[in-house]
């Protein structure tokens, strides 16, 4: 088990980019802007443009929503200092009690891969969660063994397209995935989760409120931006998206700095997933992000009337 889990290479080295992201997070000088969320940020942001526009170092920590909100918040909290800004962009599923993963505590198999890759990340988990993550080892072992057997059965076959995109070398120095830029995805866009089928998770607004309050004592600002969505999906899920917005505004007033429909794009703007923008459209989204952050930062520094 130990050899297969820790010695035999994984299907791709996507998880290893967490090492690079934390190195940048801990070494960036000056008042930095840190983006926190899932793969919508990994695929859909041009951090060098944000850095140039705002004149502040930018760190894109976005990787995987399946890690859960608690892990995503805790992995950046200890590296923040006065003057920093945190920009959250959570996928809509992270606000819902749904069956794919736990919105707060994430999916144990995904967290196991992260802490296996970077053991220092164990400290981002409470002790109870650490025990739960360890119980995922047999499942990870089984999945990896099946993958190895499949590779042996198809020896010499070219790696899957997604494995050639989601790799450590596919990220730039700021933490943006760029290996999908200019690549055409050969399959139809997935339908996405029916948000209306799942209730709002009451723990998420509480977690966000506590996170913002804690960072306020460190003089760190926290903002929330909506994730990008395809136009058809947004229209189908608009009632659920609006319900999430109202609950956030009620529970954590002032956290959200843009309307969800502002980040709605044509279906052609998405790569393989409703959360993943193509290389061209991530530039369009980045310009909106720059405009919204400039306005929010300006309002935060404006003296009261």
Wavefront OBJ file of the C-alpha trace (Angstrom):
o trace
v 0.000 0.000 0.000
v 2.746 2.442 0.934
v 4.659 1.807 -2.292
v 1.581 2.287 -4.470
v 0.385 5.360 -2.558
v 3.678 7.194 -2.130
v 6.231 5.800 -4.610
v 4.349 4.938 -7.796
v 3.627 8.199 -9.688
v 0.024 9.432 -9.788
v -1.913 9.755 -13.026
v -0.822 13.381 -13.256
v 1.041 15.781 -10.990
v -1.725 18.389 -10.688
v -1.666 18.168 -6.883
v 2.008 19.163 -6.803
v 1.176 22.696 -7.878
v 0.005 23.271 -4.294
v 3.713 23.343 -3.367
v 4.382 26.138 -5.870
v 1.295 28.107 -4.855
v 2.242 28.043 -1.177
v 5.790 29.092 -1.985
v 4.462 32.149 -3.797
v 1.882 32.828 -1.077
v 4.588 32.831 1.592
v 7.206 34.760 -0.376
v 5.193 37.507 -2.111
v 6.371 40.923 -0.935
v 4.120 43.880 -0.211
v 0.341 43.990 0.119
v -0.759 41.018 -1.944
v -4.054 40.002 -3.506
v -4.868 36.330 -2.896
v -7.565 34.558 -4.904
v -9.239 31.659 -3.097
v -11.659 29.156 -4.619
v -11.875 26.095 -6.815
v -10.869 25.313 -10.366
v -12.892 28.224 -11.754
v -9.941 30.359 -10.624
v -7.277 27.927 -11.813
v -8.710 27.877 -15.336
v -10.245 31.316 -15.472
v -7.869 34.049 -14.319
v -4.965 35.990 -15.805
v -3.166 36.966 -12.608
v -0.301 38.894 -14.274
v -2.894 41.299 -15.734
v -4.493 41.775 -12.310
v -1.060 42.361 -10.801
v -0.154 44.956 -13.407
v -3.516 46.748 -13.133
v -3.560 46.942 -9.327
v 0.173 47.311 -8.756
v 0.143 44.561 -6.139
v 1.515 40.989 -6.177
v -1.173 38.419 -6.975
v -1.392 34.788 -5.868
v -3.960 32.485 -7.443
v -4.585 29.664 -4.944
v -7.520 28.203 -6.916
v -7.273 24.456 -7.570
v -10.177 22.245 -6.559
v -13.592 22.969 -5.011
v -13.695 19.389 -3.693
v -11.222 20.428 -1.002
v -14.092 22.192 0.765
v -14.458 25.733 2.024
v -12.732 25.181 5.370
v -9.509 23.867 3.815
v -9.461 26.572 1.130
v -9.791 29.325 3.735
v -7.430 27.861 6.313
v -4.622 27.210 3.847
v -4.245 30.954 3.211
v -5.172 32.438 6.607
v -1.790 31.959 8.260
v 0.132 33.594 5.401
v -1.847 36.849 5.388
v -0.723 40.127 6.897
v -2.031 43.673 7.311
v -2.798 45.286 3.968
v -3.464 42.033 2.111
v -6.710 41.369 0.241
v -8.463 38.023 -0.145
v -10.794 37.548 -3.117
v -13.107 34.547 -2.806
v -14.752 32.929 -5.824
v -16.550 29.738 -4.839
v -18.398 27.492 -7.265
v -22.177 27.542 -6.671
v -22.170 23.903 -5.488
v -20.106 25.003 -2.483
v -23.138 26.838 -1.105
v -25.394 23.769 -1.309
v -25.915 20.578 0.682
v -25.309 18.193 -2.206
v -24.176 14.616 -2.653
v -20.926 15.079 -4.594
v -18.831 16.461 -1.730
v -19.208 18.177 1.631
v -19.218 21.933 1.046
v -17.373 22.680 4.296
v -15.152 19.645 4.871
v -14.608 18.654 1.244
v -14.070 15.186 -0.204
v -11.636 13.036 1.747
v -9.955 11.502 -1.299
v -9.100 14.910 -2.760
v -7.796 16.263 0.547
v -5.759 13.081 1.012
v -4.000 13.763 -2.301
v -3.216 17.332 -1.236
v -1.744 16.467 2.154
v 0.109 13.484 0.692
v 1.744 15.875 -1.742
v 2.401 18.595 0.841
v 2.394 17.144 4.391
v 2.579 20.642 5.915
v -1.040 21.093 4.804
v -2.201 18.673 7.532
v -2.303 21.631 9.899
v -5.119 23.202 7.885
v -7.424 20.405 9.060
v -8.992 20.050 12.526
v -8.080 16.807 14.289
v -11.436 15.182 13.562
v -11.087 15.913 9.867
v -7.537 14.535 9.851
v -8.829 11.164 11.015
v -11.553 11.211 8.373
v -9.048 12.013 5.635
v -6.847 9.090 6.683
v -9.792 6.733 6.249
v -9.741 7.641 2.538
v -6.392 5.871 2.016
v -7.939 2.508 0.971
v -10.197 4.219 -1.581
v -7.293 6.218 -2.991
v -5.239 3.007 -3.134
v -8.016 1.178 -4.982
v -8.492 3.976 -7.520
v -4.763 4.213 -8.116
v -4.406 0.441 -8.522
v -7.222 0.381 -11.065
v -5.583 3.231 -12.929
v -2.228 1.364 -12.994
v -3.897 -1.799 -14.294
v -5.674 0.235 -16.949
v -2.390 1.821 -18.019
v -0.778 -1.616 -18.309
v -3.702 -2.880 -20.387
v -3.304 0.061 -22.766
v 0.491 0.317 -22.753
v 1.779 2.895 -25.188
v -1.526 4.744 -25.421
v -1.284 8.520 -25.404
v -2.286 10.030 -22.028
v -5.776 11.461 -21.752
v -6.144 15.078 -22.849
v -7.145 16.280 -19.386
v -4.075 14.633 -17.841
v -1.924 16.522 -20.335
v -3.621 19.783 -19.322
v -3.985 19.408 -15.554
v -0.301 19.078 -14.719
v 2.164 21.019 -12.624
v 3.960 22.433 -15.657
v 0.634 23.729 -16.961
v 0.593 26.539 -14.378
v 2.380 29.872 -14.593
v 4.327 31.402 -11.720
v 1.243 33.199 -10.358
v -0.789 29.999 -10.037
v -2.917 30.237 -13.224
v -3.474 27.127 -15.331
v -2.483 28.063 -18.896
v -1.944 24.665 -20.537
v -5.523 24.697 -21.875
v -5.028 27.972 -23.739
v -5.515 27.378 -27.450
v -6.656 23.773 -26.933
v -10.046 22.620 -28.276
v -12.014 20.287 -25.992
v -13.454 17.488 -28.139
v -16.536 16.698 -26.029
v -19.775 18.607 -25.283
v -19.931 20.874 -22.242
v -21.290 19.061 -19.193
v -24.774 19.929 -17.963
v -23.692 20.963 -14.470
v -25.411 20.423 -11.114
v -29.107 21.184 -10.700
v -28.708 23.564 -7.769
v -32.457 23.755 -7.158
v -32.436 20.083 -6.146
v -30.317 20.816 -3.080
v -30.917 23.153 -0.116
v -28.570 25.955 0.868
v -25.877 24.856 3.311
v -26.322 27.104 6.369
v -22.737 26.448 7.502
v -21.075 28.244 4.592
v -22.277 31.806 5.355
v -21.302 31.273 8.997
v -17.839 30.096 7.966
v -17.392 33.087 5.643
v -18.577 35.528 8.303
v -16.167 34.101 10.879
v -13.329 34.159 8.352
v -13.926 37.818 7.471
v -14.220 38.808 11.145
v -10.984 37.015 12.006
v -9.079 38.657 9.152
v -10.495 42.087 9.956
v -8.520 41.973 13.214
v -5.410 41.474 11.063
v -6.417 44.382 8.785
v -6.971 42.033 5.852
v -9.860 42.755 3.477
v -12.111 39.976 2.160
v -14.308 40.237 -0.947
v -16.490 37.731 -2.788
v -16.858 37.558 -6.578
v -19.276 35.230 -8.403
v -17.810 32.372 -10.449
v -18.253 32.367 -14.236
v -21.315 30.554 -15.571
v -22.601 29.632 -19.052
v -25.631 31.683 -20.090
v -27.947 28.699 -20.533
v -26.997 27.186 -17.183
v -27.471 30.526 -15.430
v -30.960 30.944 -16.882
v -31.909 27.437 -15.760
v -30.466 27.933 -12.265
v -31.185 31.635 -11.777
v -33.700 31.124 -8.968
v -31.188 29.049 -6.978
v -28.314 31.443 -7.709
v -30.413 34.411 -6.574
v -31.382 32.553 -3.382
v -27.695 32.051 -2.599
v -27.035 35.730 -3.233
v -29.824 36.838 -0.894
v -28.645 34.532 1.883
v -25.066 35.779 1.571
v -26.188 39.406 1.623
v -28.263 38.700 4.725
v -25.631 36.674 6.581
v -22.437 38.409 5.429
v -23.459 41.895 4.242
v -20.885 43.724 2.146
v -18.887 40.607 1.264
v -20.199 40.304 -2.304
v -18.950 43.014 -4.678
v -20.603 42.003 -7.966
v -23.873 40.585 -9.251
v -23.872 36.932 -10.439
v -25.141 37.862 -13.921
v -22.095 40.066 -14.459
v -20.014 36.887 -14.771
v -22.303 35.055 -17.175
v -20.659 34.165 -20.492
v -21.624 32.436 -23.726
v -21.354 28.638 -23.780
v -18.501 28.968 -26.277
v -16.434 30.592 -23.508
v -16.205 27.352 -21.541
v -13.681 24.569 -21.929
v -14.617 21.130 -20.523
v -16.731 22.178 -17.559
v -19.253 24.886 -16.678
v -16.659 26.346 -14.272
v -13.668 26.360 -16.654
v -13.212 29.263 -19.045
v -11.251 28.966 -22.269
v -7.975 30.809 -22.619
v -9.545 33.710 -24.497
v -12.545 34.208 -22.230
v -10.479 34.123 -19.049
v -9.055 37.451 -20.266
v -12.577 38.851 -20.531
v -13.377 37.660 -17.017
v -10.100 39.076 -15.708
v -11.007 42.540 -16.957
v -14.277 42.377 -15.026
v -12.378 41.219 -11.940
v -9.990 44.173 -12.248
v -12.866 46.649 -12.547
v -14.739 45.195 -9.569
v -11.652 45.019 -7.364
v -10.631 48.572 -8.198
v -14.090 49.805 -7.210
v -14.150 47.736 -3.998
v -10.654 48.757 -2.922
v -11.404 52.404 -3.671
v -14.616 52.280 -1.646
v -12.823 50.560 1.254
v -10.213 53.325 1.471
v -12.660 56.208 1.003
v -13.208 58.147 4.247
v -16.748 58.009 5.659
v -18.995 61.026 4.914
l 1 2 3 4 5 6 7 8 9 10 11 12 13 14 15 16 17 18 19 20 21 22 23 24 25 26 27 28 29 30 31 32 33 34 35 36 37 38 39 40 41 42 43 44 45 46 47 48 49 50 51 52 53 54 55 56 57 58 59 60 61 62 63 64 65 66 67 68 69 70 71 72 73 74 75 76 77 78 79 80 81 82 83 84 85 86 87 88 89 90 91 92 93 94 95 96 97 98 99 100 101 102 103 104 105 106 107 108 109 110 111 112 113 114 115 116 117 118 119 120 121 122 123 124 125 126 127 128 129 130 131 132 133 134 135 136 137 138 139 140 141 142 143 144 145 146 147 148 149 150 151 152 153 154 155 156 157 158 159 160 161 162 163 164 165 166 167 168 169 170 171 172 173 174 175 176 177 178 179 180 181 182 183 184 185 186 187 188 189 190 191 192 193 194 195 196 197 198 199 200 201 202 203 204 205 206 207 208 209 210 211 212 213 214 215 216 217 218 219 220 221 222 223 224 225 226 227 228 229 230 231 232 233 234 235 236 237 238 239 240 241 242 243 244 245 246 247 248 249 250 251 252 253 254 255 256 257 258 259 260 261 262 263 264 265 266 267 268 269 270 271 272 273 274 275 276 277 278 279 280 281 282 283 284 285 286 287 288 289 290 291 292 293 294 295 296 297 298 299 300 301 302 303 304 305
